C-alpha cells in the first residue's frame, strides 16, 4: 500500500502573557462582527492559556489577601487595609473579565481583565495608595495619633470616643462609609456591564457596529453612564477604607477629569449613532458624577 508523508511542522506556542495581535485593546478588530448574547457559543481562541493563568493568579491573590486581611484585623493591626485593597483590586479585575465572558463573550480576551490596558498612571496611582497607607500606620503613626487627639478634643460630643483607643467611633463611621462606597461602585459597574451585554465595550467605539442598540432601561434608566459612576465611587471608596487623605484627593481629581473628558467625547459619538433618541435620553438621566451632568 502506498503512503504519503508530509513534513513535520512543530506546533506554534504563544507566550501566555502576551496579547494576540488580532485584537485591538482586547476587542475584535472587525467593527462589523456579529454581536454576542449571553447564549452565544464561546469560540476557542489562542488566548485561553493567558486567560487561565491570569484568572488563577487573581484568584490566588484574592484568597491570600482575604486571609491576611482577617488575620491582621483580628490581631488589631491597622495594616489589614493593605491586603484588603489588594483583594478589592483582584476581585474588580476578575469581574471585568468574568462579566464580559458571560454577556459579551466574543470580546472576552485577556485585555478584558484590564490589568495592563489602563496605562502606567493607573499602576502608579495604586502604588502610591499602598505607600501612603503603609506610611500612615507605621512611620507617621505617632504623629497621626497626636493630631487626631487634638482634633477629637474639639469635635462635637458624638464623635468623641469613650474607648481606650482615641477616635474609634469616627473610624467606624469612616470605614463604614468607605465600604459602602466601594460596594455600591462595584455592584453598579458589574450590573451595568451585564445589562448592556454586547453593547458594552471597554473602549470608545468610533463607528456604530451592527447590532449596537441604545440601552435605556434597568440601571440605565437611572444613570446615563453607570459603569463610570461605579468605577469613580469604587476608586474613592478604596481610599476612604485605606485612610488615605492625599490619595483620596488625588483619585478624586484625576478620575473626575478623566470621566468628564471621556463622557464628553463619547456622547458626541452617541449622538451621531442614535440622533434625537440619545438627546432625549440624555435630558432624562444624569451621570451620577459630581458636577458632570
Backbone as a ProteinNet text record, in pm:
[ID]
protein_1_A
[PRIMARY]
XXXXXXXXXXXXXXXXXXXXXXXXXXXXXXXXXXXXXXXXXXXXXXXXXXXXXXXXXXXXXXXXXXXXXXXXXXXXXXXXXXXXXXXXXXXXXXXXXXXXXXXXXXXXXXXXXXXXXXXXXXXXXXXXXXXXXXXXXXXXXXXXXXXXXXXXXXXXXXXXXXXXXXXXXXXXXXXXXXXXXXXXXXXXXXXXXXXXXXXXXXXXXXXXXXXXXXXXXXXXXXXXXXXXXXXXXXXXXXXXXXXXXXXXXXXXXXXXXXXXXXXXXXXXXXXXXXXXXXXXXXXXXXXXXXXXX
[TERTIARY]
86.3	0	89.6	58.3	136.3	94	189.4	158.2	227.7	173.3	231.7	275.9	374.1	425.4	433.8	412	423.4	528.7	588.3	692.5	632.4	707.5	659.2	669.9	560.9	560.7	537	632	614	501.4	428.6	317.9	368.9	289.1	323.9	282	376.5	345.9	355.1	251.8	248.3	290.9	347.1	372.7	238.4	202.8	71	50.4	158.1	142.6	135.4	144.5	138.9	-3	-28.1	-160.8	-157.6	-254.8	-257.9	-279.5	-220.1	-222	-349.2	-438.1	-560.5	-672.3	-635.2	-733.2	-679.7	-769.3	-733.1	-782	-687.3	-719.9	-818.1	-804.2	-887.2	-1019.5	-1045.2	-1173.1	-1152.5	-1245.4	-1233.6	-1219.8	-1121.3	-1092.6	-1203	-1271.7	-1372.9	-1495.9	-1526.7	-1641.8	-1773.7	-1774.5	-1898.4	-1919.8	-1840.7	-1855.9	-1992.2	-2043.2	-2175.9	-2177.1	-2269.4	-2274.8	-2313.4	-2268.8	-2294.2	-2404.4	-2456.1	-2553.2	-2502.5	-2567.4	-2522.9	-2529.6	-2603.3	-2617.1	-2533	-2451.7	-2366.4	-2256	-2234.3	-2126.9	-1992.5	-1912.7	-1779.2	-1683.1	-1624	-1532.5	-1392.3	-1330.6	-1194.3	-1097.7	-1006.3	-903.4	-772.3	-669.2	-534.7	-504.6	-600.8	-576	-611.5	-655.7	-701.3	-593.4	-471.2	-362.8	-339.6	-337.2	-315.7	-432.1	-552.5	-671.3	-669.1	-639.7	-640.2	-534.1	-417.2	-310.5	-350.2	-405.4	-447	-558.9	-655.6	-765.6	-713.8	-620.6	-563	-487.9	-405	-326.6	-415.9	-520.6	-613.3	-686.5	-728.9	-795.5	-703.7	-579.7	-481.3	-455.1	-438.6	-415.7	-534.9	-655.1	-776.3	-784.4	-760.5	-767.9	-664.7	-540	-433.4	-455.8	-500.4	-520.2	-637	-742.7	-853	-805.2	-724	-669.7	-585.4	-497	-411.9	-494.2	-598.2	-685.2	-747.7	-805.7	-870.7	-769.4	-654	-551.2	-504	-471.8	-422.4	-532.2	-653.8	-763.9	-794.8	-800.2	-829.9	-718	-598.8	-487.1	-466.5	-561.3	-556.8	-452.8	-406	-304.9	-374	-357.1	-425.1	-379.2	-269.8	-221.5	-306	-415.9	-507.4	-562.9	-556.4	-609.6	-533.4	-405.4	-325.3	-368	-374.8	-425	-571.8	-648.7	-788	-793.6	-710.2	-704	-665.3	-571	-529.1	-642.7	-721.2	-835.2	-941.7	-964	-1061.3	-1017.4	-887.7	-834.1	-846.1	-813.1	-819	-961.7	-1056.9	-1197	-1246.3	-1207.8	-1250.1	-1203.4	-1074.7	-1020.8	-1074.8	-1098	-1157.2	-1299.1	-1378	-1515.6	-1521.8	-1423.7	-1421.3	-1419.7	-1337.1	-1331.2	-1453	-1490.6	-1597.5	-1729.8	-1764.8	-1890.5	-1884.3	-1768.7	-1752.2	-1769.6	-1711.5	-1721.8	-1866	-1942.4	-2080.3	-2175.4	-2156.1	-2254.5	-2206.1	-2078	-2025.9	-1903.8	-1921.6	-1807.9	-1715.4	-1763.4	-1676.2	-1561.3	-1570.3	-1461.2	-1392.7	-1417.1	-1359.7	-1218.4	-1126.9	-986.1	-911.6	-782.1	-706.4	-712.1	-733.9	-740.9	-864	-964.8	-1086.4	-1060.4	-947.3	-911	-873.7	-834.6	-790	-668.3	-583.2	-465.3	-354.2	-345.3	-237.5	-286.8	-419.1	-474.7	-505.9	-492.2	-525.6	-407.1	-293.4	-177.7	-94	21.6	116.2	62.4	-14.7	-67.3	-156.1	-229.7	-318.3	-237.3	-128.6	-43.9	29.2	71.1	138.3	44.1	-80.7	-179.6	-201.5	-215.4	-236.8	-112.3	4.6	129.1	141.5	106.5	111.3	10.5	-105	-205.6	-151.4	-82.6	-20.4	82	166.5	273.7	218.1	115.8	59.3	-2.1	-77.4	-139.5	-33.5	69.7	176.6	246.7	276.5	346.8	261.5	132.5	44.7	40.7	36.5	20.3	152	263	394.1	480.1	531.8	625.4	557.6	437	370.5	260.6	257	150.9	148	262.6	258.7	212.7	262	221.8	73.6	25.7	-115.4	-205	-167	-247.1	-254.4	-142.4	-142.6	-234.2	-225.4	-309.7	-456.5	-483.8	-621.1	-679.7	-599.6	-645.3	-680.8	-600.8	-630.1	-758.5	-776.9	-898.2	-1021.9	-1011.5	-1126.1	-1160.8	-1061.6	-1088.4	-1178.2	-1173.7	-1257.8	-1377.2	-1395.9	-1506.8	-1635.4	-1752.1	-1879.4	-1879.9	-1960.7	-1964.7	-1986.4	-2077.3	-2100	-1976.2	-1879.2	-1760.4	-1644.4	-1666.4	-1561	-1570	-1455.1	-1451.6	-1452	-1525.7	-1522.3	-1438	-1379.5	-1297.7	-1152.8	-1071.6	-930.8	-856.3	-903.9	-840.1	-908.1	-831.4	-892.2	-959.2	-1077.1	-1141.9	-1203.1	-1230.5	-1282.8	-1416.6	-1514.1	-1641.5	-1623.9	-1535.7	-1511.1	-1452.9	-1361.9	-1302.2	-1408.2	-1499.3	-1604.7	-1694.1	-1727.8	-1810.4	-1736.3	-1608.8	-1526.9	-1513.7	-1488.2	-1475.6	-1608.3	-1717.2	-1849	-1879	-1845	-1864.8	-1781.3	-1656	-1568.4	-1617.3	-1657.9	-1709.8	-1836.7	-1922.1	-2046.6	-2018.1	-1924.6	-1887.9	-1829.4	-1741.4	-1675.6	-1776.8	-1866.4	-1967.1	-2064.8	-2109.5	-2200.7	-2136.5	-2010.5	-1941.5	-1924.6	-1882.3	-1861	-1991.4	-2096.3	-2225.8	-2281.8	-2269.7	-2322.4	-2249.5	-2118.3	-2041.7	-2070	-2070.2	-2095.6	-2236	-2333.8	-2471.8	-2483.6	-2414.3	-2419	-2361.3	-2250.4	-2189.1	-2280.3	-2343.2	-2432.6	-2556.2	-2611.2	-2731.7	-2704.2	-2591	-2558.9	-2525.1	-2470.6	-2438.2	-2340.1	-2376.7	-2287	-2272	-2352.8	-2342.5	-2236.8	-2183.3	-2078.7	-1942.5	-1854.5	-1719.6	-1623.9	-1506.8	-1408.9	-1344.3	-1358.4	-1302	-1413.6	-1393.3	-1491	-1495	-1613.6	-1628.8	-1645.8	-1558.5	-1561.9	-1667.4	-1708.8	-1811.5	-1921.8	-2042.7	-2155.8	-2155	-2137.4	-2131.8	-2271.5	-2280.3	-2407.5	-2459.5	-2584.9	-2645.7	-2630	-2560.3	-2541.8	-2671.6	-2727.6	-2853.1	-2833.6	-2923.2	-2918.9	-2995.3	-2925.6	-2987.1	-3035.1	-3165.6	-3222.1	-3304.3	-3306.9	-3385.2	-3293.1	-3353.2	-3272.3	-3197.4	-3072.7	-2991.9	-2966.1	-2975.8	-2954.8	-3071.5	-3181.1	-3292.3	-3264.9	-3170.1	-3134.5	-3002.4	-2908.8	-2776.7	-2740.5	-2687.7	-2653.2	-2523.4	-2432.6	-2303.8	-2277.2	-2354.1	-2339.9	-2204.7	-2139.1	-2007.8	-1904.4	-1914.4	-1824	-1856.6	-1985.1	-2029.5	-1972.2	-1983.5	-1937.2	-1788.5	-1709.5	-1564.5	-1521.1	-1585.5	-1549.3	-1565.9	-1683.8	-1709.5	-1638.3	-1615.5	-1534.4	-1392.9	-1334.9	-1198.5	-1186.2	-1281.5	-1276.5	-1300.5	-1388.7	-1415.9	-1292.6	-1208.6	-1086.5	-996	-989.6	-902.2	-959.7	-1091.9	-1154.6	-1124.6	-1134.8	-1104.8	-957.9	-869.8	-727	-692.6	-778.7	-749.9	-651.2	-646.9	-552	-613	-565.6	-617.2	-562.7	-432.6	-369.2	-418	-415.7	-458.5	-608.6	-686.4	-829.8	-853.3	-784.1	-795.6	-742.2	-627.5	-568.5	-657.2	-711.1	-801.6	-923	-979.9	-1099.9	-1074.9	-962.8	-931.9	-904	-818.9	-779.6	-898.4	-974.6	-1088.2	-1195.6	-1220	-1321.8	-1283	-1159.4	-1113.9	-1118.5	-1078.7	-1080.3	-1222.4	-1315.5	-1452.6	-1524.6	-1491.1	-1550.6	-1511.8	-1384	-1338.7	-1396	-1395.2	-1444.6	-1592.7	-1672.7	-1816.8	-1842.7	-1768.7	-1787.2	-1758.8	-1647.4	-1611	-1705.2	-1741.9	-1827.1	-1966.4	-2018.4	-2155.1	-2165.2	-2056.9	-2056.8	-2081.7	-2015.6	-2033.3	-2171.5	-2221.7	-2352.4	-2464.2	-2448.8	-2547.6	-2543.7	-2423.3	-2412.1	-2475	-2456.8	-2509	-2661	-2716.5	-2858.7	-2941.9	-2878.2	-2951.6	-3037.4	-3161.2	-3252.4	-3287.4	-3282.5	-3312.5	-3214.9	-3087.3	-2990	-3002.3	-3033	-3050.3	-3161.5	-3273.8	-3385.9	-3349.7	-3278.7	-3236.6	-3142.8	-3053.8	-2958.9	-3028.6	-3140.1	-3215.1	-3280.1	-3307.3	-3382.2	-3293.3	-3166.4	-3077.8	-2953	-2892.5	-2768.2	-2653.4	-2534.2	-2416.2	-2388.9	-2438.1	-2408.2	-2272.7	-2199.5	-2068.3	-2078.9	-2007	-2018.3	-1989	-2079.6	-2064	-2053.5	-2094.7	-2098.4	-2242.2	-2306.7	-2446.5	-2459
-118.4	0	123	212.8	335.7	430	504.2	602.6	733.3	837.5	970	1026.6	1109	1171.3	1320.9	1392.2	1538.5	1582.5	1694.8	1747.4	1782.8	1752.4	1780.6	1929.5	1984.8	2126.2	2133	2179.6	2187.9	2283.2	2255.8	2344.4	2481.4	2580.8	2718.4	2744.1	2786.2	2813.8	2964.2	3015.7	3156.9	3179.9	3294.4	3336.1	3363.2	3289	3307.3	3443.7	3522.2	3655	3763.1	3723.7	3822.5	3836.2	3948.7	3976.5	3949	3873.1	3839.2	3963.4	3965.5	4085.4	4101	4000.5	4014	4079.5	4143.1	4214.4	4353.8	4449.3	4584.9	4612.3	4625.7	4650.7	4548	4424.8	4318.7	4300.5	4371	4361.8	4330.4	4256.8	4215.2	4336.7	4333.5	4449.6	4478.9	4377.4	4396.7	4464.8	4590.9	4660.6	4600.1	4515.7	4455.4	4314.5	4276.3	4143	4127.7	4006.4	3980.7	3998.2	4079	4097.5	3968.9	3955.5	3834.3	3855.4	3747.2	3747.8	3652.5	3649.6	3553.9	3409.5	3380.8	3243.7	3215.4	3314.3	3293.4	3193.9	3089.5	2993.5	3062.2	3025.8	3084.4	3011.1	3085.1	3025.3	3019.4	2902.6	2892.6	2977.6	3038.5	3115	3098.8	3160.3	3135.4	3204.1	3276.1	3344.1	3259.6	3138.7	3057.5	3037.4	3011.9	2991.3	3116.3	3230.8	3357.3	3387.9	3358.2	3383.8	3297.8	3169.4	3079	3116.8	3158.2	3198	3322.5	3419.8	3542.7	3516.8	3434.8	3402.6	3330.2	3236.9	3163.5	3256.5	3344.6	3435.5	3534.4	3581.5	3673	3601.5	3476.9	3400.7	3371.3	3336.7	3310	3435.5	3547.9	3674.3	3711.7	3691.3	3722.9	3638.7	3508.7	3421.1	3455	3475.3	3506.8	3643.4	3740.1	3874	3877.2	3799.9	3791.2	3728.9	3624.2	3559.9	3659	3732.4	3828.8	3942.1	3984.5	4090.3	4047.8	3929	3880.1	3856.8	3800.7	3772.9	3901.8	4003.2	4129.8	4204.9	4201.3	4272.5	4213.6	4081.5	4016.7	4035.6	4068.5	4094.3	4243.9	4324.9	4467.1	4544.7	4489.7	4557.4	4639.6	4772	4856.7	4833.8	4760.9	4733.8	4629.7	4583.4	4493.6	4560.8	4692.4	4767.2	4738.1	4706.7	4681.4	4553.8	4438.3	4320.5	4333.4	4411.6	4434.3	4507.7	4609	4683.1	4589.8	4501.2	4405.7	4310.2	4269.9	4181.7	4253.5	4381.8	4459.2	4473.8	4497.5	4507.5	4374.7	4266.3	4134.3	4100.6	4126.1	4097.5	4185.3	4312.1	4403.7	4355.3	4322.5	4283	4147	4057.9	3929.5	3949	4032.1	4055.2	4125.8	4209.4	4273.9	4168.8	4066.1	3960.4	3868.7	3828.7	3731.4	3781.1	3904.9	3960.2	3974.7	4013	4021.5	3884.1	3782.2	3645.9	3595.6	3634	3588.5	3659.9	3791.4	3871.7	3926	3918.3	3962.3	3877	3745.3	3652.2	3668.7	3725.1	3735.9	3833.6	3918.6	4012.1	3978.4	3858.1	3817.9	3765	3853.4	3818.4	3864.1	3844.2	3877	4026	4110.5	4253.8	4290.5	4203.3	4230.7	4231.4	4176.9	4184.6	4326.6	4409	4546.8	4553.7	4454	4452.3	4543.8	4561.4	4643.8	4746	4757.5	4845.1	4985.5	5008.4	5139.5	5234.8	5188.3	5276.3	5278.2	5339.8	5344.5	5424.3	5530.4	5614.7	5536.2	5438.6	5354.8	5275.6	5216.4	5137.8	5226.2	5343.8	5436.9	5482.6	5510.9	5557.2	5453.8	5327.1	5223	5200.7	5215	5200.1	5311.3	5432.8	5544.6	5525.9	5466.1	5439.5	5341.1	5237.6	5141.6	5211.1	5294.4	5360.8	5457.6	5534.6	5630.4	5558.1	5451.7	5376.8	5315.3	5256.9	5196.2	5301.1	5416.4	5521.6	5577.6	5589.9	5647.5	5561.9	5430.3	5342.1	5285	5332.9	5289.7	5411.7	5476.5	5587.9	5705.9	5743.4	5862.9	5831.4	5708.9	5670.4	5753.1	5774.1	5856.5	5999.2	6058.8	6195	6201.1	6098.7	6094.8	6084.6	6004.6	5988.2	6117.4	6189.1	6315.8	6417.5	6423.9	6516.6	6478.6	6349.6	6301.9	6335.1	6321.6	6352.5	6500.3	6586.1	6729.7	6763.1	6698.5	6725	6675	6558	6500	6575.7	6637.1	6711.8	6831.5	6883.1	6997.4	6957.9	6826.5	6778.5	6771.6	6767.1	6751.2	6622.8	6620.4	6508.6	6372.1	6357	6224.5	6164.1	6249.5	6198.2	6172	6201.7	6175.5	6031.2	5971.8	5830.7	5813.4	5713.7	5675.9	5550.7	5502.7	5382.5	5421.1	5321.2	5347	5396.3	5354	5399.7	5528	5634.5	5761.8	5753.8	5813	5829	5704.6	5603	5478.8	5495.4	5568.9	5587.8	5654	5755.3	5822.6	5725.7	5639.5	5540.3	5444.5	5406.5	5315	5379.7	5506.1	5579.1	5591.5	5624.8	5643.3	5513.2	5403.2	5273	5228.5	5250.5	5214.1	5289.9	5418	5498.2	5443.2	5409.8	5356.4	5224.4	5133.4	5003.8	5022.3	5114.7	5139.4	5194.2	5286.5	5343.9	5236.4	5155.7	5051.3	4948.2	4906.2	4806.9	4862.2	4985.4	5048.9	5060.1	5102.1	5118.7	4988	4882.5	4753.5	4694.8	4698.3	4642.8	4720	4852	4934	4905.4	4898.6	4873.6	4735	4635.5	4499.1	4485.8	4546.6	4543	4611.9	4724.7	4799.1	4717.2	4650.7	4568.6	4453.7	4390.7	4278.3	4324.2	4438.3	4489.2	4529.5	4593.5	4637.8	4521.7	4414.3	4296	4327.8	4293.2	4313.5	4461	4547.8	4690.7	4758.5	4683.3	4739.6	4711.6	4810	4794.4	4872.3	4816.2	4884.8	5002.2	5007.5	5117.1	5193	5323.1	5405.2	5363.5	5330.3	5285.1	5404.5	5413.6	5526	5508.5	5382.8	5353.1	5270.1	5295.8	5217.5	5082.7	4976.6	4845.1	4785.1	4682	4614	4557.1	4584.1	4531.6	4619.7	4732.5	4823.5	4899.6	4882.4	4948.8	5037.1	5135	5225.2	5161.7	5133.7	5072.2	5182.8	5185	5291	5236.9	5106.4	5050.7	4994	4936.6	4884.2	4996.2	4971.2	5071.6	5193.5	5174	5284.9	5382.5	5345.5	5438.8	5541.6	5510.2	5598.7	5671.1	5603.1	5660.5	5646.9	5753.1	5750	5674	5681.9	5611.5	5536.4	5433.1	5363.9	5296.5	5252.8	5189.6	5292.7	5414.8	5521.4	5563.9	5575	5604.9	5501.3	5374.5	5267.6	5274	5292.2	5294.7	5416.3	5530.8	5653.1	5634.7	5589	5575.2	5454.2	5351.1	5238.2	5284.6	5361.4	5409.9	5497	5589.1	5674.8	5593.4	5493.6	5409.3	5335	5288.9	5218.9	5310.8	5437.6	5531.3	5570.9	5573.8	5601.1	5486.9	5362.6	5247.1	5248.1	5280.7	5284.9	5398.5	5500.6	5616.5	5711.6	5711.9	5795.5	5931.2	6034.3	6168	6223.5	6207.4	6262.3	6190.1	6057.8	5980.9	5994.1	6012.4	6033.9	6159.4	6265.8	6389.5	6370	6301.9	6278.4	6192.5	6084.5	5998.2	6076.7	6157.5	6233.2	6327.4	6397.8	6493.5	6422.4	6320.9	6250.5	6178.1	6106.1	6032.5	6126.4	6234.9	6329.6	6390.9	6433.2	6492.7	6390.2	6266.2	6162.8	6136.3	6116.8	6083.8	6203.5	6323.7	6440.9	6444.1	6421.1	6418.7	6298.5	6182.8	6059.9	6071.4	6122.1	6135.8	6236.7	6345.9	6448.4	6393	6321.5	6265.5	6152.1	6068.6	5954.8	5998.6	6101.6	6143.5	6212.5	6270.7	6324.5	6211.7	6098.3	5981.9	5920.3	5914.5	5854.6	5935.6	6066	6148.6	6119.1	6096.4	6059.1	5922	5829.9	5694.5	5689.6	5758.5	5742.3	5868.6	5978.8	6100.2	6152.8	6189.3	6250.9	6158.3	6027.8	5933.1	5950.9	5970	5987.4	6125	6225.5	6360.9	6361.8	6296.8	6290	6207.3	6100	6014.7	6091.2	6169.4	6246.3	6350.1	6404	6502.9	6442.1	6313.8	6247.5	6183.7	6167.6	6097.5	6177.3	6147.1	6212.1	6113	6163.7	6075.7	6017.2	6083.8	6038.8	6083.2	6159	6209.5	6356.3	6402.8	6543.1	6641.3	6736.2	6847.7	6802.2	6679.3	6631.2	6592.9	6673.6	6647.4	6531.3
0	0	0	-88.2	-96.3	14.6	62.6	166.6	133.2	183.7	162	296	291.4	413.6	394.2	498.3	494.6	594	564.4	653.6	788.8	893	1028.4	1058.1	1107.5	1146.6	1296.9	1371.8	1517.3	1552.2	1659.2	1697.4	1737.1	1703.3	1737.9	1882.4	1961.9	2102.2	2128.1	2194.7	2227.6	2371.3	2394.5	2531.4	2598.1	2703.8	2764.4	2826.4	2841.5	2898.5	2791	2663.3	2556.1	2504.6	2440.5	2385	2235	2187.3	2045.9	1961.3	1842.3	1760.2	1678.3	1679.7	1600.6	1680.8	1793.3	1872.3	1902	1906.1	1941.1	2082.2	2174.5	2314.4	2369.3	2324.7	2378.9	2309.9	2201.4	2134	1986.9	1929.3	1790.4	1701	1612.9	1530.3	1429.5	1383	1280.2	1339.2	1298.9	1355.5	1312.5	1209.7	1160.3	1214.6	1315.3	1370	1434.8	1433.8	1486.8	1637.1	1691	1835	1904.8	2028.5	2103	2204.2	2256.3	2364.1	2470.6	2587.2	2689.6	2644.7	2534.3	2488.1	2363.9	2322.6	2206.6	2240.7	2159.4	2189.3	2194.1	2289.2	2303.3	2211.5	2120.1	2023.6	2081.3	2086.2	2138.4	2056.5	2123	2053.2	2128.2	2075.1	2124.9	2257	2315.5	2441.1	2562.4	2543.2	2655.2	2761.9	2720.5	2817.2	2900.5	2835.8	2906.7	2999.5	2954.3	3036.4	3162.4	3146.2	3260.7	3362.5	3315.7	3407.1	3485.3	3418.6	3486.4	3586.6	3546.5	3637.8	3761.2	3741.5	3853.9	3947.9	3893	3975.8	4050.5	3984.1	4051.7	4165.6	4140.3	4244.5	4361.3	4331	4435.5	4518.6	4449.4	4518.5	4605	4552.5	4628.3	4755.9	4743.9	4860.4	4966.6	4923.9	5019.8	5085.3	5006.9	5062.8	5161	5135.8	5231.3	5362.3	5351.5	5471.2	5551.7	5485	5554.3	5614.5	5544	5596.5	5728.5	5730	5851.3	5964.4	5930.1	6030.8	6097.3	6016.9	6071	6146.5	6094.8	6159.2	6296.4	6306.1	6434.3	6536.2	6488.9	6578	6602.5	6559	6586.2	6509.1	6399.7	6317.8	6209.6	6209.2	6110.8	5966.9	5950	5814	5741.4	5804.6	5733.1	5608	5606	5492.4	5362.6	5374.2	5254.2	5181.5	5248.2	5176.2	5137	5214.6	5174.5	5040.7	5025.2	4899.3	4785.2	4811.4	4709.2	4673.4	4771.9	4743.4	4661.8	4691.5	4614.6	4469.2	4448.8	4312.9	4238.9	4305.9	4243.5	4200.9	4289.4	4257.6	4143.8	4145.1	4039.2	3902.6	3892	3761.5	3716	3811.4	3772.5	3720.6	3787.5	3744.1	3608.7	3579.6	3448.1	3337.9	3356.2	3255.6	3264.3	3385.1	3402.4	3345.5	3373.6	3322.9	3171.3	3119.7	2974.9	2911.3	2971.8	2918.1	2919.6	3020.7	3032	2938.2	2920.2	2848.7	2714.5	2688.2	2558.7	2524.6	2511.4	2505.4	2385.6	2275.7	2158.8	2180.1	2282.2	2310.6	2442.6	2494.3	2623.2	2604.5	2570.8	2556.6	2681.6	2685.4	2805.4	2839.3	2740.1	2767.2	2847.8	2848.4	2924.7	3075	3119.6	3261.1	3302.5	3204.4	3228.9	3321.2	3314.2	3400.3	3350.5	3221	3165.6	3065.2	3051	2948.9	3000.2	3131.1	3186.3	3189.4	3143.5	3136	3263.2	3253.4	3365	3482.7	3453.2	3560.2	3655.7	3602.5	3684.4	3786.3	3742.7	3832.1	3932.5	3888	3978.7	4088.6	4051.6	4149.9	4259.7	4220.7	4320.8	4406	4345.6	4422.7	4526.4	4489.3	4582.8	4695.8	4662	4765.3	4868.5	4822.2	4912.8	5002.4	4942.3	5016.1	5119.8	5083.2	5178.9	5298.6	5271.4	5380	5471.2	5413.7	5492.9	5578.1	5518.3	5590.8	5704.2	5680.4	5782.5	5908	5891.6	6006.6	6059	6005.1	6055.3	6088.5	5988.2	6008.3	6078	6032.2	6083.6	6184	6232.9	6325.1	6453.2	6522.2	6644.9	6618	6509.6	6475.2	6442.7	6373.3	6336.1	6459.5	6558.2	6678.2	6758.6	6767.8	6839.2	6770.7	6639.2	6564.5	6579.4	6578	6590.4	6727.5	6832.1	6966.9	6979.4	6917.7	6922.9	6848.3	6732.9	6655.2	6729.3	6789.2	6857.7	6985.3	7046.1	7168.6	7143.3	7018.4	6983.3	6897.2	6877.5	6794.7	6876	6808.8	6879.8	6961.9	7065.8	7159.5	7094.5	6995.4	6935.1	6870.5	6834	6765.3	6861.9	6991	7088.2	7134.8	7153.8	7191.1	7342.5	7388.5	7529.6	7547.9	7438.7	7443.1	7475.1	7495.1	7524.7	7401.6	7283	7159.4	7113.3	7088.2	7050.9	6914.9	6908.9	6780.2	6722.1	6800.7	6744.8	6673.6	6734.5	6664.3	6528.5	6523.7	6396.3	6294.9	6337.4	6248	6195.3	6281.4	6238.6	6134.1	6157.1	6059.5	5927.4	5933.7	5813.7	5735.4	5807.3	5741.9	5680.8	5753.6	5701.1	5572.7	5571.3	5451.3	5336.2	5363.4	5259.1	5203.7	5292.4	5247.6	5164	5206.4	5132.8	4993.3	4982.2	4852	4761.2	4819.3	4741.2	4690.9	4779	4741.8	4639.2	4661.4	4566.1	4428.5	4425.7	4298.6	4223.6	4294.8	4228.8	4177.4	4258.7	4216.8	4098.5	4101.9	3993.1	3862.8	3866.8	3744.3	3688.6	3773.9	3729.3	3670.8	3737.4	3688	3553.3	3537.3	3411.3	3296.6	3319.1	3215.7	3175.7	3276	3246.9	3171	3210.6	3145.2	3001.1	2976.7	2840.9	2748.8	2804.8	2724	2612.9	2491.3	2377.6	2341.5	2402.4	2375.9	2463	2560.8	2645.8	2584.6	2591.3	2539.5	2627	2653.3	2736.2	2663.7	2533.4	2455.9	2386.5	2368.8	2298.4	2151.4	2101.1	1963.4	1869.2	1771.1	1677.6	1568.9	1546.7	1445.9	1508.4	1466.2	1515	1444	1521.4	1460.9	1449.3	1372.7	1351.9	1483.7	1514.1	1635.1	1757.4	1745.9	1858.7	1884.2	2002.3	2036.2	2159.1	2175	2288.7	2405	2513.3	2630.8	2724.4	2752.9	2836.7	2953.2	2972.9	3082.1	3189.5	3293.3	3402.2	3472	3503.2	3572	3483.9	3352	3258.3	3258.3	3319	3333.1	3442.8	3530.1	3641.2	3617.3	3556.2	3532.5	3385.4	3327.2	3184.9	3160.2	3255.5	3243.9	3374.2	3403.4	3532.3	3553.8	3446.3	3464.7	3509.1	3459.4	3502.5	3645.8	3675.4	3810.8	3907.5	3869.5	3955.8	3982	3876.8	3896	3975.2	3953.3	4024.2	4175.1	4217.6	4360.4	4419.5	4338.4	4385	4416	4325.7	4345.1	4468.8	4488.9	4607.1	4734.1	4723.9	4839.5	4889.2	4796.5	4837.9	4919.2	4881.9	4953.5	5088.7	5098	5227.7	5324.6	5278.1	5362.6	5403.7	5311.5	5342.5	5438.2	5444	5527.7	5464	5330.7	5257.3	5224.3	5290.1	5262.8	5131.1	5111.1	4990.4	4865.2	4867.7	4750.4	4725.4	4831.1	4812.2	4728.9	4763.2	4686.4	4545	4533.1	4401.6	4313.6	4369.2	4293.3	4246.1	4335.5	4301.6	4184	4189.6	4082.6	3950.3	3953.7	3831	3768	3849.2	3794.8	3742.1	3814.8	3770	3635.7	3620.7	3495	3382	3411.9	3309.3	3259.4	3352	3311.4	3250	3291.3	3226.2	3078.9	3051.2	2911.8	2838.2	2902.8	2838.8	2803.4	2895.2	2869.8	2759.2	2760.6	2658.3	2518.6	2504.7	2374.7	2334.3	2429.1	2398.3	2356.7	2420.8	2389.9	2254.3	2207.8	2070.7	1971.6	1995.7	1909.2	1926	2047.5	2071.7	2006.2	2003.7	1933.1	1783.5	1729.9	1588.2	1562.8	1656.8	1639.5	1648.7	1749.3	1780.3	1764	1729.3	1696.8	1810.5	1776.4	1871.9	1987.9	1963.8	2071.7	2188.1	2155.5	2263.4	2327.3	2247.8	2302	2405.7	2375.7	2469.1	2592.1	2570.3	2682.5	2774.8	2718.5	2798.9	2886	2836.8	2914.6	3039.1	3033.7	3141.3	3247.6	3217.4	3309.7	3340.9	3454.6	3494.2	3492.7	3514.9	3514.1	3652	3756.9	3891.7	3941.5	3860.5	3898.2	3934	4033.1	4077.3	3965.9	3948	3853.5	3708.4	3678.4	3540.8	3511.2	3433.9	3402.3	3302.9
[MASK]
+++++++++++++++++++++++++++++++++++++++++++++++++++++++++++++++++++++++++++++++++++++++++++++++++++++++++++++++++++++++++++++++++++++++++++++++++++++++++++++++++++++++++++++++++++++++++++++++++++++++++++++++++++++++++++++++++++++++++++++++++++++++++++++++++++++++++++++++++++++++++++++++++++++

